[in-house]
Amino acid sequence: MNDLTAKELRTLRSLRTPARIQRFLDDMPYHHGETAWSPRLVLQHRTAHCLEGATFAAAALRANGFPPLLMDLEAHRDDDHVLAIFRVDRHWGAIAKSNFSGLRYREPVYRSLRELAMSYFNDYFNLSGDRSLRAFATRPVNLSRFDSRNWMTSPEDLWYIADHLCEIPHTNVLKPGMERKLARVGARGMAAGMVGRQ
Protein backbone atom coordinates (compact mmCIF):
# COMPACT_ATOMS: atom_id res chain seq x y z
CA MET A 1 0.00 0.00 0.00
CA ASN A 2 1.84 3.01 -1.35
CA ASP A 3 5.28 1.90 -0.04
CA LEU A 4 4.30 1.49 3.61
CA THR A 5 6.66 -0.76 5.55
CA ALA A 6 5.33 -3.97 7.07
CA LYS A 7 5.56 -2.39 10.54
CA GLU A 8 3.66 0.73 9.45
CA LEU A 9 0.97 -1.36 7.82
CA ARG A 10 0.62 -3.53 10.94
CA THR A 11 0.16 -0.40 13.05
CA LEU A 12 -2.53 0.97 10.74
CA ARG A 13 -4.32 -2.38 10.50
CA SER A 14 -4.30 -2.71 14.29
CA LEU A 15 -6.62 0.32 14.38
CA ARG A 16 -9.42 -1.90 13.14
CA THR A 17 -12.38 0.45 13.61
CA PRO A 18 -12.93 4.17 13.08
CA ALA A 19 -13.34 4.60 16.84
CA ARG A 20 -9.91 3.03 17.43
CA ILE A 21 -8.35 5.36 14.88
CA GLN A 22 -9.91 8.30 16.74
CA ARG A 23 -8.57 7.08 20.09
CA PHE A 24 -5.09 6.74 18.58
CA LEU A 25 -5.29 10.36 17.40
CA ASP A 26 -6.71 11.56 20.72
CA ASP A 27 -3.75 10.01 22.54
CA MET A 28 -1.30 12.08 20.46
CA PRO A 29 -0.39 15.61 21.52
CA TYR A 30 -1.64 18.34 19.22
CA HIS A 31 1.03 19.50 16.77
CA HIS A 32 1.36 23.29 16.35
CA GLY A 33 3.97 23.23 13.58
CA GLU A 34 3.58 24.80 10.13
CA THR A 35 3.77 21.41 8.44
CA ALA A 36 1.61 19.05 6.41
CA TRP A 37 3.11 15.69 7.31
CA SER A 38 2.31 12.42 5.59
CA PRO A 39 0.85 9.53 7.62
CA ARG A 40 4.38 8.03 7.78
CA LEU A 41 5.73 11.16 9.47
CA VAL A 42 2.78 11.29 11.85
CA LEU A 43 3.62 7.71 12.89
CA GLN A 44 7.26 8.65 13.36
CA HIS A 45 6.63 11.80 15.39
CA ARG A 46 3.45 10.64 17.18
CA THR A 47 1.89 14.10 16.98
CA ALA A 48 -0.48 15.73 14.47
CA HIS A 49 -2.65 18.74 13.80
CA CYS A 50 -5.97 18.87 11.97
CA LEU A 51 -4.82 18.21 8.39
CA GLU A 52 -2.18 15.70 9.45
CA GLY A 53 -4.67 13.89 11.67
CA ALA A 54 -7.19 13.67 8.84
CA THR A 55 -4.70 12.30 6.30
CA PHE A 56 -3.40 9.83 8.88
CA ALA A 57 -6.96 8.70 9.64
CA ALA A 58 -7.66 8.34 5.91
CA ALA A 59 -4.61 6.08 5.58
CA ALA A 60 -5.72 4.00 8.57
CA LEU A 61 -9.24 3.73 7.15
CA ARG A 62 -7.76 2.57 3.84
CA ALA A 63 -5.65 -0.08 5.58
CA ASN A 64 -8.88 -1.41 7.10
CA GLY A 65 -10.96 -1.59 3.96
CA PHE A 66 -12.49 1.88 3.68
CA PRO A 67 -11.75 4.38 0.92
CA PRO A 68 -9.42 7.21 2.06
CA LEU A 69 -11.89 10.12 2.02
CA LEU A 70 -11.48 13.67 3.30
CA MET A 71 -14.09 16.40 3.80
CA ASP A 72 -13.30 20.08 4.26
CA LEU A 73 -15.20 22.49 6.52
CA GLU A 74 -14.72 26.21 5.84
CA ALA A 75 -14.83 28.80 8.62
CA HIS A 76 -15.07 32.57 9.01
CA ARG A 77 -12.44 34.23 11.23
CA ASP A 78 -11.21 30.78 12.20
CA ASP A 79 -9.19 27.85 10.85
CA ASP A 80 -10.82 25.47 8.39
CA HIS A 81 -11.27 21.91 9.65
CA VAL A 82 -10.54 18.67 7.78
CA LEU A 83 -12.30 15.38 8.51
CA ALA A 84 -11.55 11.83 7.47
CA ILE A 85 -14.99 10.46 6.65
CA PHE A 86 -16.38 6.94 6.28
CA ARG A 87 -19.67 5.18 5.62
CA VAL A 88 -21.28 2.29 7.47
CA ASP A 89 -24.67 1.03 6.28
CA ARG A 90 -25.02 4.10 4.01
CA HIS A 91 -24.54 6.53 6.90
CA TRP A 92 -21.61 8.94 7.30
CA GLY A 93 -19.25 9.27 10.25
CA ALA A 94 -16.02 11.20 10.77
CA ILE A 95 -12.61 11.10 12.46
CA ALA A 96 -10.74 14.31 13.23
CA LYS A 97 -7.83 15.77 15.17
CA SER A 98 -8.68 19.04 16.91
CA ASN A 99 -7.69 21.14 19.88
CA PHE A 100 -11.44 21.59 20.49
CA SER A 101 -13.16 18.63 22.09
CA GLY A 102 -16.39 18.95 20.09
CA LEU A 103 -14.73 18.86 16.68
CA ARG A 104 -13.53 15.27 16.71
CA TYR A 105 -15.31 11.93 16.18
CA ARG A 106 -18.80 11.42 14.79
CA GLU A 107 -20.57 8.08 14.82
CA PRO A 108 -21.79 6.87 11.39
CA VAL A 109 -25.41 7.93 11.85
CA TYR A 110 -25.64 10.87 9.41
CA ARG A 111 -27.62 10.34 6.19
CA SER A 112 -25.86 13.03 4.17
CA LEU A 113 -22.70 15.10 4.13
CA ARG A 114 -24.78 18.14 5.06
CA GLU A 115 -26.11 16.36 8.16
CA LEU A 116 -22.57 15.40 9.09
CA ALA A 117 -21.25 18.93 8.56
CA MET A 118 -24.09 20.51 10.54
CA SER A 119 -23.35 18.22 13.49
CA TYR A 120 -20.21 20.36 13.97
CA PHE A 121 -21.98 23.73 13.87
CA ASN A 122 -22.58 24.40 17.59
CA ASP A 123 -19.13 23.23 18.64
CA TYR A 124 -17.26 25.09 15.89
CA PHE A 125 -16.31 28.46 17.38
CA ASN A 126 -13.31 30.77 17.50
CA LEU A 127 -11.57 32.17 20.57
CA SER A 128 -13.93 35.16 20.57
CA GLY A 129 -16.91 32.83 20.96
CA ASP A 130 -18.21 33.36 17.42
CA ARG A 131 -19.76 30.31 15.76
CA SER A 132 -17.57 30.11 12.70
CA LEU A 133 -18.59 27.21 10.42
CA ARG A 134 -19.75 28.59 7.07
CA ALA A 135 -19.46 25.91 4.38
CA PHE A 136 -18.62 22.28 3.67
CA ALA A 137 -17.13 20.55 0.64
CA THR A 138 -19.87 19.38 -1.69
CA ARG A 139 -18.13 16.05 -2.35
CA PRO A 140 -15.52 14.01 -0.48
CA VAL A 141 -11.96 13.95 -1.79
CA ASN A 142 -10.63 10.45 -2.34
CA LEU A 143 -6.92 10.62 -1.58
CA SER A 144 -6.20 7.75 -3.96
CA ARG A 145 -6.10 10.51 -6.62
CA PHE A 146 -2.74 11.44 -5.07
CA ASP A 147 -1.26 7.94 -4.95
CA SER A 148 1.26 8.85 -7.66
CA ARG A 149 2.63 11.49 -5.24
CA ASN A 150 3.01 8.90 -2.44
CA TRP A 151 0.87 10.90 -0.02
CA MET A 152 0.96 8.12 2.59
CA THR A 153 4.75 7.95 2.85
CA SER A 154 6.17 11.17 1.44
CA PRO A 155 9.00 12.90 3.33
CA GLU A 156 7.71 16.17 1.84
CA ASP A 157 4.81 18.24 3.14
CA LEU A 158 1.40 17.52 1.61
CA TRP A 159 0.36 21.13 1.02
CA TYR A 160 -1.06 20.14 -2.36
CA ILE A 161 -3.83 18.28 -0.49
CA ALA A 162 -4.67 21.39 1.52
CA ASP A 163 -4.67 23.45 -1.68
CA HIS A 164 -7.00 20.98 -3.40
CA LEU A 165 -9.42 21.05 -0.46
CA CYS A 166 -9.59 24.85 -0.70
CA GLU A 167 -10.23 24.79 -4.45
CA ILE A 168 -13.13 22.32 -4.66
CA PRO A 169 -16.79 23.48 -4.54
CA HIS A 170 -18.30 24.14 -1.12
CA THR A 171 -21.90 24.59 0.02
CA ASN A 172 -22.87 27.37 2.43
CA VAL A 173 -24.54 26.32 5.68
CA LEU A 174 -26.18 29.69 6.40
CA LYS A 175 -28.72 31.66 4.40
CA PRO A 176 -28.23 35.43 3.93
CA GLY A 177 -28.92 37.32 7.14
CA MET A 178 -28.45 34.35 9.48
CA GLU A 179 -24.87 35.18 10.41
CA ARG A 180 -25.63 38.45 12.20
CA LYS A 181 -28.32 36.74 14.31
CA LEU A 182 -26.03 34.04 15.70
CA ALA A 183 -25.54 34.08 19.47
CA ARG A 184 -22.01 33.91 20.80
CA VAL A 185 -20.92 30.83 22.69
CA GLY A 186 -21.09 31.43 26.45
CA ALA A 187 -18.25 30.97 28.90
CA ARG A 188 -19.44 27.51 29.97
CA GLY A 189 -19.70 26.31 26.36
CA MET A 190 -16.28 27.67 25.54
CA ALA A 191 -14.74 25.99 28.58
CA ALA A 192 -16.36 22.68 27.67
CA GLY A 193 -15.18 22.93 24.06
CA MET A 194 -11.61 23.57 25.11
CA VAL A 195 -11.24 20.70 27.60
CA GLY A 196 -7.79 19.25 26.99
CA ARG A 197 -6.73 22.09 24.70
CA GLN A 198 -2.96 22.22 24.22
C-alpha positions, -999 to +999 in steps of 0.1 A: +000+000+000+018+030-013+053+019+000+043+015+036+067-008+055+053-040+071+056-024+105+037+007+095+010-014+078+006-035+109+002-004+130-025+010+107-043-024+105-043-027+143-066+003+144-094-019+131-124+005+136-129+042+131-133+046+168-099+030+174-084+054+149-099+083+167-086+071+201-051+067+186-053+104+174-067+116+207-038+100+225-013+121+205-004+156+215-016+183+192+010+195+168+014+233+163+040+232+136+036+248+101+038+214+084+016+190+064+031+157+073+023+124+056+009+095+076+044+080+078+057+112+095+028+113+119+036+077+129+073+086+134+066+118+154+034+106+172+019+141+170-005+157+145-027+187+138-060+189+120-048+182+084-022+157+094-047+139+117-072+137+088-047+123+063-034+098+089-070+087+096-077+083+059-046+061+056-057+040+086-092+037+072-078+026+038-057-001+056-089-014+071-110-016+040-125+019+037-117+044+009-094+072+021-119+101+020-115+137+033-141+164+038-133+201+043-152+225+065-147+262+058-148+288+086-151+326+090-124+342+112-112+308+122-092+278+109-108+255+084-113+219+096-105+187+078-123+154+085-116+118+075-150+105+067-164+069+063-197+052+056-213+023+075-247+010+063-250+041+040-245+065+069-216+089+073-193+093+102-160+112+108-126+111+125-107+143+132-078+158+152-087+190+169-077+211+199-114+216+205-132+186+221-164+189+201-147+189+167-135+153+167-153+119+162-188+114+148-206+081+148-218+069+114-254+079+118-256+109+094-276+103+062-259+130+042-227+151+041-248+181+051-261+164+082-226+154+091-213+189+086-241+205+105-233+182+135-202+204+140-220+237+139-226+244+176-191+232+186-173+251+159-163+285+174-133+308+175-116+322+206-139+352+206-169+328+210-182+334+174-198+303+158-176+301+127-186+272+104-198+286+071-195+259+044-186+223+037-171+206+006-199+194-017-181+161-024-155+140-005-120+139-018-106+104-023-069+106-016-062+077-040-061+105-066-027+114-051-013+079-050+013+089-077+026+115-052+030+089-024+009+109+000+010+081+026+048+079+029+062+112+014+090+129+033+077+162+018+048+182+031+014+175+016+004+211+010-011+201-024-038+183-005-047+214+015-047+234-017-070+210-034-094+210-005-096+248-007-102+248-045-131+223-047-168+235-045-183+241-011-219+246+000-229+274+024-245+263+057-262+297+064-287+317+044-282+354+039-289+373+071-285+344+095-249+352+104-256+384+122-283+367+143-260+340+157-255+341+195-220+339+208-209+308+227-211+314+264-182+310+289-194+275+300-197+263+264-163+277+255-147+260+286-164+227+277-152+229+241-116+236+251-112+207+276-078+192+270-067+221+247-030+222+242 
